[in-house]
């Protein structure tokens, strides 16, 4: 459990002192992480200097298939537990892919309802991959993350964990009337992508894991309440290492 929050905050005369945690699931993408880390700090100081930022990088410390969703759950739990122990308020927890960088106008400090901050993505022709997607960069209040029980821990490799999150939002009636997640106004959800190239490990699109993930999503129709016991309340993990970074922490974890 993390006992210290290392936050970035520029002193200024204001009562608007919201605190935002950004959780980044990560493994073996050093170039992306380096670029993202530098960029997000400059972006924050330029746009949200009076608000606090806590950056938590959660790295999977084994060679098992990458579990992006479970890493997100680790981050949500660690932010919540540390804030509770230190009696600090965290207003929004933002789940953030490491290869996406915000352009001017993205408001990280608003999470009155679950919001897909990345609604205009460069690699999807400045849109989202499909209207009912709920991936990329998603911001919620801590209470909303706990209301949907975070992400499912079952999706390994690549794919479908975002669709599972969408189903959790739908089950809790947290979508808009058109059954889409809330998104920023046009021009305020723009993110450019750090080119994948060949400088990090390829995404695991193993057929077996893909098939399992698709089947897990299919099971929603047969067990619509199973999400209540699969997520934040069922996660088991071990923190192997902790490193302080600017305005936050980098932790290495493994799962049983």
Phi, psi and omega in degrees: 000137180279133182250000182223138173252119177260102188253149173264123178205128178266125182296135176199165184271093180199155175264356180274087186241050179296149180243129185237134174250132176249121181255124183242110174286140193206147163194129168056043174227062188299322180296313180300315182295319180297314180296314181299316183299312179296315186295314186294329178289318176296319180298318183293314181297326182285328188246333186225042187303332183269000182246148186273141176239132169238120181258125179237111176266124182246110185255132176282121191256047174204181182259012176292162177307139183299128180246082183303318184291317179295324176296322176298318179297321175303313181299316179299315181293319181292321175298311181299313184292318180295318180296322180294315181296319183270002179057046177250151178260127171252120185278317182224142170245121184253120173275126194221122172292145187284344185259015181240130183242130182288141169264174186304136173108353179282125183257101181285350190261007182245121179211039179302327172229158176305129188226132173272095185298324179274084184253353178225089188260133183304316185280000172238038178056042177058044175214195173255159183299326174201156192299327184260026176283157178216045184239190178084264178234112183235130181244132175217159169291155177306319181296324178290322176300320179286331178297321179269003180063033178063215177265164167288147177267002190271346189268107181248156181087250182210131170106147171082343179295328177292322179292326176295319176298319177303316180297325178293319177295319179296316181298331181261011178055046182248017176258168176286167180304332178275009178067028171248155174288150178297143179224156180296164175298152179310135181092353183241015178228031188271128178226135173262156184258142170278119186306133181293311180055221180236021188264008173212171182299147178290153175297143181276100177254033180309133186299320182297312181295322177299316180297318178297317180297316178298320180293320178301320179292322178299326184293347176305321183292335181265331182226071188293347180253005183296333181301336183294341180241018180222103181160228181300323185278356181239001186285134174236130182203163177234130174275119182270319182216154176225133178227132175284135174234172181301123177065023179175205184223153171240120181240148177250131184227157171229157179246149179301000000 
